[in-house]
Amino acid sequence: MMRPAAFALPGDITTLTGGYIYDRRLVQGLRILGHGVEVISLPDSFPTPTDADMQDALDRLAALPADIPVIIDGLAFGALNPAGLRRVTAPIVAMIHHPLAQESALPPALADHLWRTERANLALARHVVVPSPHTRAMLIERYDVPPQDITVVRPGADRPTGQPEPASPPLILSVGILHPRKGHDVLIAALAQLADLDWQAVIAGNPWDREHVAALQAQLAQSGLPSRLELAGRVEAERLSQLYRRASIFALATRYEGYGIVFDEALSHGLPIVSTRTGAVVDTVPADVGLLVPVDDPSTLAAAIRRLLTHPAERAARAAAAARAGALLPDWTDSARAASAVLEALSAA
């Protein structure tokens, strides 16, 4: 019998973002391996909860049995009051996708508060799980987490169903929540510089930030591209799979990634990648697959996309390299086994 556990995260675990997909697939995998996993939905106001929501979250965590470990998603973990977290007797495993204080465009006071809170809370965790070596290095260097207390559990990759069906003109696909960090505004600005070429594009992602979505819609309307670029918002799994099959280029102008599950999806579908040289992207996207450019640089991003659109032989070579890399990616069973080993090690400690 595998050790039972709890998994606590803000809001609904079925939310369509990379972090929630990661959490959901790990929970599913742990259950398949024989772990009884109770999912605890904390208030969705995290990481900036009201006082009442903070108290509710801490009370629920403090009520957990002392012999059952609890994995706490970083979106809540990094913002919990450290004094309240000390009341939790269950062994704590912190799930840090990327540190909260490293989020882009945070007010300085909030970034400082989250850095101090997350650093204090990490000292209370029995173990830490991260999705990438990049995040592991950041926690060691900036948050003083002992290296032996961190396990990298890389996201799994689903093998694509169906064969590629490249669209004509070439489809440029971008996938990521509609949030400033994903840099969709930079991509729109870059695509506006490619009006002389024949292409179509889709940006698919959950509308996460209402004001940013409105800004993107206004930018698109003024760009002269509405007939060629679709701001699709949230799409169902069947359509997303179809978009990956029909795409010729994957492009994401992200301002930061702690990992980026969508890059693995692009690799699995054999797509050359244009993205930015930031966070874990450099470690995730193989050099023979991706063209990586500086953050917030629409002209250089446009030049990279132009290069792939106008050099079909290079595009094909990078696509072949992507397919090779995608075939070697771990699946979600591998990810669940790595997380299971963390839980079992706690029981032996």
Secondary structure as GFF3:
##gff-version 3
##sequence-region A 1 349
A	DSSP	beta_strand	5	10	.	.	.	ID=ss1
A	DSSP	alpha_helix	18	33	.	.	.	ID=ss2
A	DSSP	beta_strand	37	42	.	.	.	ID=ss3
A	DSSP	alpha_helix	51	62	.	.	.	ID=ss4
A	DSSP	beta_strand	70	73	.	.	.	ID=ss5
A	DSSP	alpha_helix	74	77	.	.	.	ID=ss6
A	DSSP	alpha_helix	82	85	.	.	.	ID=ss7
A	DSSP	beta_strand	92	95	.	.	.	ID=ss8
A	DSSP	three_ten_helix	100	102	.	.	.	ID=ss9
A	DSSP	alpha_helix	108	122	.	.	.	ID=ss10
A	DSSP	beta_strand	127	130	.	.	.	ID=ss11
A	DSSP	alpha_helix	133	143	.	.	.	ID=ss12
A	DSSP	three_ten_helix	147	149	.	.	.	ID=ss13
A	DSSP	beta_strand	150	152	.	.	.	ID=ss14
A	DSSP	beta_strand	171	175	.	.	.	ID=ss15
A	DSSP	three_ten_helix	180	182	.	.	.	ID=ss16
A	DSSP	alpha_helix	184	191	.	.	.	ID=ss17
A	DSSP	three_ten_helix	192	194	.	.	.	ID=ss18
A	DSSP	beta_strand	200	204	.	.	.	ID=ss19
A	DSSP	alpha_helix	210	223	.	.	.	ID=ss20
A	DSSP	beta_strand	229	233	.	.	.	ID=ss21
A	DSSP	alpha_helix	237	246	.	.	.	ID=ss22
A	DSSP	beta_strand	247	251	.	.	.	ID=ss23
A	DSSP	alpha_helix	261	268	.	.	.	ID=ss24
A	DSSP	beta_strand	273	276	.	.	.	ID=ss25
A	DSSP	alpha_helix	281	284	.	.	.	ID=ss26
A	DSSP	beta_strand	290	293	.	.	.	ID=ss27
A	DSSP	alpha_helix	298	310	.	.	.	ID=ss28
A	DSSP	alpha_helix	312	327	.	.	.	ID=ss29
A	DSSP	alpha_helix	332	348	.	.	.	ID=ss30
###
